Amino acid sequence: MKKGTAIALSLLGGLVAGFVLGYLVCFAVFRAEERELKEGWALVPVVVANQDLAAGTPIDYDLVAKMQCPEQFVSASTIKPSEFEKVIGRKLQVPMLRGDVFLWPLFAERPASADKPAQPPPASGP
């Protein structure tokens, strides 16, 4: 093989190896960026109002629906479907629109139960 041909083949091999290596690096970078962009966008189930609800409305199963919401928009205040039974019969403190997500702060506290005595009022001054 001639010396010029060997050099040309070596250069061509180096260029091909450089392009392959560059492609692999770009692919890895783009995949990492894609994972970062998708983070927090996995859908999780939430409970929403299936109609407009007035303040003071007692909640029951006929007034709700289950929807999917990106996990980045779900906080500890969001009522999950597995927890929804705890709000059945409780009254809303504020109105809700159809599609609004149920949150714990939207509900009035439960009345004192019959088996638990009410707390006495604080003592007033002398």
C-alpha positions in Angstrom: 0.0 0.0 0.0 1.3 3.4 -0.8 2.2 5.8 1.9 -0.3 8.4 0.7 -3.1 5.9 0.7 -2.3 4.8 4.2 -2.4 8.4 5.4 -5.7 9.1 3.6 -7.3 6.0 5.1 -6.0 6.9 8.6 -7.5 10.4 8.2 -10.8 9.0 7.0 -10.9 6.5 9.9 -10.2 9.3 12.3 -12.9 11.5 10.9 -15.5 8.6 11.0 -14.5 7.9 14.6 -14.8 11.6 15.5 -18.2 11.8 14.0 -19.4 8.7 15.8 -18.0 9.9 19.1 -19.6 13.4 18.5 -22.9 11.7 17.8 -22.8 9.6 20.9 -22.0 12.6 23.1 -24.8 14.7 21.5 -27.2 11.8 22.0 -26.3 11.5 25.7 -26.7 15.2 26.3 -30.0 15.4 24.5 -31.3 12.4 26.4 -30.3 14.0 29.7 -32.1 17.2 28.7 -35.1 15.3 27.7 -35.3 13.5 31.0 -34.9 16.8 32.8 -37.7 18.4 30.8 -40.1 15.4 31.4 -39.4 15.4 35.1 -42.5 16.3 37.0 -44.9 15.8 34.1 -45.9 12.2 35.0 -49.6 12.1 35.4 -51.1 11.2 38.8 -54.8 10.9 39.7 -56.6 13.8 41.5 -60.2 14.4 42.6 -62.0 17.3 40.9 -65.5 18.9 41.1 -67.6 17.5 38.2 -69.9 20.6 38.4 -69.9 24.1 39.9 -70.3 23.9 43.7 -71.5 26.6 46.0 -69.9 27.4 49.4 -71.5 25.3 52.1 -72.2 22.3 49.8 -71.8 19.0 51.6 -69.6 16.7 49.4 -70.7 13.3 48.2 -69.5 11.0 45.5 -72.0 12.4 42.9 -70.2 15.7 42.9 -66.7 14.6 42.0 -64.7 13.0 39.2 -61.2 11.6 39.0 -58.7 13.2 36.5 -55.0 13.0 35.7 -52.8 15.9 36.6 -49.0 16.5 36.2 -47.3 15.5 39.5 -45.5 18.9 39.7 -48.9 20.5 40.3 -49.9 18.2 43.1 -49.0 19.3 46.6 -49.5 17.9 50.1 -52.8 20.0 50.1 -54.2 18.0 47.2 -56.8 15.4 48.3 -55.8 12.1 46.6 -58.5 9.6 45.5 -57.4 7.2 48.3 -58.1 10.0 50.9 -61.4 11.3 49.4 -63.6 9.3 51.7 -62.4 11.5 54.6 -64.3 14.5 53.1 -67.6 12.9 52.3 -70.3 14.9 54.2 -68.0 17.9 54.9 -69.0 21.3 53.6 -67.0 23.5 51.3 -65.8 26.8 52.8 -65.6 28.4 49.3 -67.3 27.9 45.9 -65.6 25.6 43.4 -65.8 25.6 39.6 -66.1 22.4 37.5 -62.7 20.9 37.1 -61.2 22.5 40.3 -59.0 20.2 42.3 -60.1 19.3 45.8 -57.7 20.7 48.4 -57.8 20.2 52.2 -58.0 23.9 53.0 -61.4 24.1 51.1 -63.3 22.3 53.8 -64.8 23.4 57.1 -63.6 21.4 60.0 -65.8 18.4 61.0 -68.2 19.1 63.9 -67.1 17.6 67.2 -68.2 13.9 67.2 -70.7 12.7 69.8 -68.2 10.4 71.4 -65.7 13.2 71.9 -66.7 15.9 74.3 -66.5 19.5 73.1 -63.6 21.5 74.5 -64.6 24.0 77.1 -64.1 27.7 76.2 -60.9 29.4 77.5 -61.2 31.0 80.9 -61.7 34.7 80.7 -59.8 37.2 82.8 -60.6 38.0 86.6 
